[in-house]
Amino acid sequence: MAIKITDECINCGACEPECPNNAIYDGGVEWAYADGTGLLGSFEWKDGTTKEADKMRPPVEDDFYFIVTDKCTECVGFHEEPQCAAVCPVDCCVPDEDNVETEEQLLQKKSLMHL
């Protein structure tokens, strides 16, 4: 499953540079699939939809750091544990039970984003 940042976030920013997928953004910041990945132009996402890698998308959260679920792989294929959770001083990086994925699905997502 993806990781999410709860509203207990103190906006310290420790998590953001640790994410190998560049899936973590400061509150209020627009994001794109291309940010920190190998995605370019139009591509087919895991659900069969076509996405534009460089298209800016609205922030998920305005007040504190957030994780883009589509880009989060729980650091599978990079590290033994989610690095955001490992460095968070207030333990607000937690599993997102609304977005459960198997290790195989997370590895497929990683492969798609990092060609």
N, C-alpha and C positions, 0 to 999 in steps of 0.2 A: 504494500500500500504506500501511497505517497506520504510525505511528512507535511504537517501544517504548522503554522506559527499561531499561537493563541494570543488573545488580547492582553496577556500578562507580559508581552514583549516590552522591554525597556528601551528599544531602539538603539542598542549599543553597537550594532553592525558587525559583531564578531562572526556571525554565520555567513554573511554574504561572500567574502573571499574564499571560504572553504568549499563552496559548492562547485563540483566539477562540471555541472551542466549549466551554470549561470542561471539557475531557476529561482534565485532569491533576489528580491528587489526591495528597495526602500519604499515605504508607504507613499502613495500618490504618483509613483513613477510608471510610465507606460513601458511595455515590454514587447519583445518580438521573439519568435522561435529561433531566429538566426543568432541572437545574442549568445556568444560563447559556445556556439555549436558549429557543425559543418554544414548546416542546412542553407541552401541557396534557392532562390526563385520559387517556383511552385513545386510542391511535393505532396505525396500521398501520405496522410497520417495513419496511424495504426487502426483507426476505425473506418478507413476507406474514404474519408473526406479529403478534399484538396485544400491545402493551406498555402499561404504566401509567407515565406520565411521572413521577409523584411517588413511585413505589414506591422505597424505599431498597434498594439492592443491596449485597452484601458486597464488601469491598475486593478488588482483584485481587492486591495485594501488601501484606504487613504491615510490611516493614522499610525500604522506600524508596519514593520517589515512583513513581507508575504512571500509565499512559495507558489510558483506556477505549477499546479498539479501535473499538467501535460509534460512538463520538462523534468519533473522530479523522478529519479530512479532509486531513491534511498541510498545513493552512492554504490549500488550493486554494480560490480564490474570495475570499480575504482578502489573502494575501501571496504573494510570488514563491517563498518557501522556507519550510519548517517553522520557525516561530519558536522552538520549544523547542530544536531543534538549533542554531539560530543563537546562542542565549545560553548554552548549556550549557558550563561551564568545563572539564568533563572528557570531553566528547564521548560521553556515554552515551545520548543520544537518537538512535537509529538506525532505519533502515527495518526493519519487521517482515516478513520474508519469508514468514511463515505467514499473513499477511493482505494479499494483493495485490489492489489495486483500480485500475481505470482512472481517468483524470482525469474522465471522464463520470460514473462511479459516485460519485466523491468529490464532484462538484458536485451530484449528485442528493441525496446524504446531507446536504450543506450546506443545500440548499433545503428538505429535510424538517425539519431542526432549527431553521432560522431562517425562519419563515413570513413 
